[in-house]
């Protein structure tokens, strides 16, 4: 039975704003984390291993902390794991992984 890694994420870097919820905070470590996860999922999928897919937690798009739809549940601070539309480096990481996985079909 194939496995799907789901609902994973990482908070933003705290520096320089000192707030991991601030949409302006960098996502350097998050991007590295996603790349490592996506590399493992892709290698497993291409070699017939158990991991066949993934879905991150969570796409926030245009929402920002204080909006109702950041993608984070009510028991977590808004923006905890949300990927925003302005997180261009993360969006690029997601797009590359999506293309790689789609090519396996």
C-alpha positions as CSV (number, residue, x, y, z in Angstrom):
1,X,0.0,0.0,0.0
2,X,1.5,3.4,-1.0
3,X,2.2,5.9,1.7
4,X,1.5,9.7,1.5
5,X,3.4,12.0,3.8
6,X,0.9,14.6,4.9
7,X,0.4,17.7,6.9
8,X,4.1,18.5,7.4
9,X,5.7,21.9,7.7
10,X,8.2,24.1,9.4
11,X,7.8,27.6,10.9
12,X,9.6,30.6,9.4
13,X,13.0,31.7,10.4
14,X,12.7,34.1,13.4
15,X,15.5,36.5,12.4
16,X,15.5,39.4,11.6
17,X,12.0,40.1,12.8
18,X,12.0,37.9,15.9
19,X,8.6,36.6,15.0
20,X,8.0,33.3,13.2
21,X,4.5,34.4,12.4
22,X,5.5,37.6,10.5
23,X,5.0,37.1,6.8
24,X,8.2,39.1,6.2
25,X,10.3,36.6,8.1
26,X,12.6,34.5,5.9
27,X,11.9,30.9,4.9
28,X,15.5,29.7,4.3
29,X,15.3,26.8,6.7
30,X,11.7,25.9,5.6
31,X,12.9,25.7,2.0
32,X,15.8,23.4,3.0
33,X,13.4,21.3,5.0
34,X,10.9,21.0,2.1
35,X,13.7,20.2,-0.4
36,X,14.9,17.3,1.9
37,X,11.4,15.9,2.3
38,X,10.7,16.2,-1.4
39,X,13.9,14.6,-2.3
40,X,13.1,11.6,-0.1
41,X,9.6,11.3,-1.4
42,X,10.7,11.5,-5.1
43,X,13.5,9.0,-4.6
44,X,11.1,6.6,-2.9
45,X,8.4,7.0,-5.6
46,X,10.8,6.6,-8.5
47,X,12.4,3.5,-7.0
48,X,9.1,1.8,-6.1
49,X,9.5,2.5,-2.4
50,X,6.6,3.0,0.0
51,X,6.4,6.8,-0.3
52,X,4.2,7.8,-3.2
53,X,3.2,11.3,-2.5
54,X,2.9,14.2,-0.1
55,X,0.9,17.3,0.9
56,X,2.3,20.1,3.0
57,X,0.6,22.0,5.8
58,X,-0.6,24.6,4.6
59,X,-1.1,26.9,1.7
60,X,-2.1,30.3,3.0
61,X,-2.0,32.1,-0.4
62,X,-3.1,35.7,0.0
63,X,-4.2,35.3,3.7
64,X,-2.1,36.8,6.4
65,X,-2.2,36.5,10.2
66,X,-5.5,38.1,11.3
67,X,-7.3,36.7,8.3
68,X,-9.6,33.7,8.7
69,X,-8.0,31.5,6.1
70,X,-4.3,31.1,6.7
71,X,-4.5,27.3,6.5
72,X,-3.6,26.9,10.2
73,X,-6.2,25.3,12.5
74,X,-7.8,27.4,15.3
75,X,-5.6,25.9,18.0
76,X,-2.4,27.1,16.3
77,X,-1.3,30.7,15.8
78,X,-2.3,32.0,12.4
79,X,0.7,31.8,10.0
80,X,2.4,29.0,12.0
81,X,3.0,26.8,8.9
82,X,1.3,28.8,6.2
83,X,3.0,29.3,2.9
84,X,2.1,32.7,1.4
85,X,1.9,33.7,-2.2
86,X,4.8,36.1,-1.5
87,X,7.1,33.2,-0.4
88,X,8.6,33.0,-3.9
89,X,11.5,30.7,-3.0
90,X,9.1,28.2,-1.4
91,X,6.6,28.4,-4.2
92,X,9.5,27.6,-6.6
93,X,10.5,24.6,-4.4
94,X,6.8,23.4,-4.5
95,X,6.6,23.9,-8.3
96,X,9.8,21.9,-9.0
97,X,8.6,19.1,-6.8
98,X,5.1,19.1,-8.4
99,X,6.7,18.9,-11.9
100,X,9.0,16.0,-10.8
101,X,6.1,14.0,-9.3
102,X,3.8,14.7,-12.2
103,X,6.5,13.4,-14.6
104,X,6.3,10.0,-12.9
105,X,2.7,9.4,-14.1
